[in-house]
């Protein structure tokens, strides 16, 4: 759309150049201001939300007291400056034989300012072992925390985190104008160090982040270019000029007598058909050395 606006500006520029000689300086500035607005007008064709997925492989959680991370590094949505982050939704998938709520805690971290927010601290879901595409977002995207009922697994849907994600948004996650536009983002999953969890195991399998934006404000409508002044009235035609009077007729002058024709000059003799050129005084050239040449 930028290119389309640019082409419009080129056409408008041509029109302005063709009429500028007939309008005032102030009118010319108004047209140029309108042209500049058209060229710089932002594009609003981007979607309001976009999702970035972690490309990390599945990470095992087999040792109590260990932590596994899935990262998006660098984190960038590619949106231009002027688009502000309206909301963030963090989605995670994991499983564990000790129970995803009993054995695991989940936290989100923005590494530009090292901002950490807990999504869960365990205790949800009873003995449920599967968490698939469970997402965390602030209200109004979510209205309740993860349930205690294991029958609700795999808990796909959007849930309130136990700590608000507002600080992660304030830290600049997904904001093209932040001081850390390409900072790393990650979700860490901690395997609790408890004797009751010995010989249990699992892994964290997937993570993604949805960022929704508020687009830039709609720019004001550019001013209408001034109308052209009316054309001046055509000039009245000049009266036709009268032809000069004819001079009086006079008899033609008498023709002088013709001079006698000159006699033709004698024709020169034809040159001979052949001619020979020779050295006036021949000088002998000696050929006494083998391999030499004389001319």
N, C-alpha and C positions, 0 to 999 in steps of 0.2 A: 504494500500500500504506500510505502514511502516512495517507491519508484513511480507509482501512479500519480501521486501528488506532485512529484518532480516534473513529470511530463506535462501535467496541467500548468505548472509554473512556466515551463518553456513556452507553451502556446500563449499563455497570458502575456508573457514578456514580449512576444512578437506583436501582439495586438497593441500593447502599450507603446512599443516603438513606432508603430505605424500611425498612431494618433497623437503622439506627444507634442507635435509641432502646433497643434490646434488648441491645446489646453494650457491652463496656468501651471506655475511651478508647484503650488499647493496640491493641485489635482494630480500631478505626476507623482508626488510623494504618497498620496493616498493609494494610487494604483500599485506602486511599488510595495507599500506596506501590506496590501492585500495579497500580492504575489508571494512575499516572504512568509506570510501566514500559511498559505497553501503548501509551500515547500516544506515547512517545518511542522505541519500538523501531525500528531502522533497517530500510530496505528492502533486500532482497538480490535484486531482480529484474533488476538490470543485468547485461549480459553481462560476462564476465571480460576480453574484448579488444574494442577499437574501433579503427577506422582513420580517419585524417584525411587528406584529399587537398589538395594545392596547387591553387589555382584560377588560378595564373599561366598565361599563354599560353606556347607554345613559344619558346625563346630561341636565337638563332643563335650559332654558334661558327665564325666565318669568318676571324678575325684572330689570328694567333699572338701569344701574350702576353696575350690577353683572358680575362676570366672571365664566366661566366653564372651567375645565381642563380635558383632556383625557391624560393619562400617560402610558408610558412603563417603568416599574420599577421592577427590574433593566433592563437597556438596554444592551443586549449582543447578538451578532450574533454567538458566538462560534468559530469564525475563529482563527487560530493560529497566533502567532507573525510572522512577515515577510510579511504578506498581508497588503497592504496599501490602505486606502480609496481613491477611485477615484472620487466618486460622491455620493450625497445624494438626495433622492426624498421623499418629505413629502406629504402624501395624507390625505384629510379630507372630511368628509361628515357632513352636517348640513342643517337645514331649519329654516325659521323664517317668521312669517306673516308680519313683518315690512319690509321685504326685507333683504336678506342675505348681500347685499352690503351696504344698507342704515343703517341697525341696528347693524351690527357686524364688529369687527376687529379681525384678526387672527395673532397670534404670536407663534413662536417656541422657546423653551427654553431647553438648555442643562444645567443640574443642577450641574455637576461636577465643572465647572468654572463659573456657573451662566451666560452663554452666551445667550442673547436674540436677535432674529431677527424677524422683522415683515414680515409676508407673505402678508397681505393686511392691509390697514387702512380704508377700506370702500370705497364707491363711485362707485363700479363696478356693473354691471348687472342691473342697473335701479331698477325696482321694483321686480326683480326675487326673488322668495321665496325658491328656492331649489338649494342646492350645493351638488352634489353627486360624490364622488371619484375625486374631483378636486385636482390635484397634483402640487407641487411647487418644482422647481429645477433650478439651474443655467444653463446658456448656456454651451454646445450646446444641452442639453436635452430639453430646452425650448427656444422659440424665441420671445414671446410676453407676456404681462401681461394680466390679466383677462379682457375681453371685457366689454364695457358698455351696450351692447345690451342684453336686458332681454330675447330675443328670443333664445339666446345661452345657456340658462339654460338646463340641470343641470351643465354645465361647466366641464364635465368630460374630462380629458386630462391633459397635463402638461403645466404649466404657470410659467413665471418668477416671483419670489417674489419681493416685492418692496425694500427689503434689501437682499444682497447676503448671501447665506448660507455658504460661505467659512469660516467664523469665527466659525461656529458650527463644521465644519469639522476639523478646526485647534484645536478646544477645545478637540478633541479626540472622537467624536461620532462614534461608530463602530470600533474604532482603537484598536486592541488587545494589542498594546504596550503602550497605554496611561496610565497616572497616575490614571485615573478614568475609568477603563474599564467597570464597571458595574453601572455607574452613571444613575440617573433617567433622562428621556427625556419626555417632554410634549408639547402639543399644547394647548394654552389658547385662549378662544374665549370671547371677551368682548362685552357685550350688552350696547350700548351707552345710556347715561343718557340724554334723550331728551324728552321734553313734547310731541313732535309729535309721539313718539313711545309708548305712554301710551296705555294700553290694547292690546298691541301686545305680541307675545310669540313665542317660538320655542325651539330647542334643538340642541346639537351637538351629533352626533350618532356614528361616527367611525373615527379611525385614524390609519395610518400605516406609516412605514418608510422603504424605499428600500435603501440598501447600496450596492454599487458596488465597487469592489476591483481590484487592480493591483496585480497579483500573484508575488511571489518571483522570482528573476531571475533564469533562468535555470542553474544549476550547470555545471561546465566544465566536459567534458568526463574524467573518471578516466584513469590513465595511464595503458597501456597494461602491464600485468606481463611479466617479462623477459622469454625468451625461455629457456628451459632446456638444459644444456650442453649435447653434444653427449655422448653416453654410451662408456665406455672404450672397446677396442677390447678384445675378449675372450682370455684367457690364452692358450698358446700352450700346447698340452697334453704331459705329461712326458713319456719318453720311458718305455716300459714294463720291469719290473725287471725279471732277469733270475732265475729260481728255483735252489735251492742248489743241488749239485750232490748227487746221491743216494749212501749210504754206501754199501760196498761189502756184499754179502749174507753170512750169518754164520748159522751153524746148530742150531736149537732150543735147549735150555737147557733141560737136562733130568728132568722128573717130579719126585719129591720125593715120597717115599711110603706113602700111606694113614695111619694115626694113627688109632688104634682100637677104635670103638665107645664105649663111657661110658655106663655102665648099668644104667637103669632107677632107680631113688630113690623110696623107698617104699611109697605107697599112704597113707596119714594120715587118721586116723579114722574120720568118718563123725560126726559132732556135733549133740547133742540130738535135737529133734524137738521142745522142750519146755524148758523154764528156769523160775525160780521163784526168785524174788528179795525181800528181807525182811530187816527190820531194825536190825542192829546187836544186839543192846541192847535196847529193847523196854522200853520207859519211859511212864508211865501212864499219861494221860492228863485228868484233872478233869472238869466235866461239872456241876457246882454247881450254876451257875447264869442264870436265865431265859433270853433268848434273846442273849446268848453268843455263840461263836463258837470256837472250838479248832481244830487244824490241826495236 
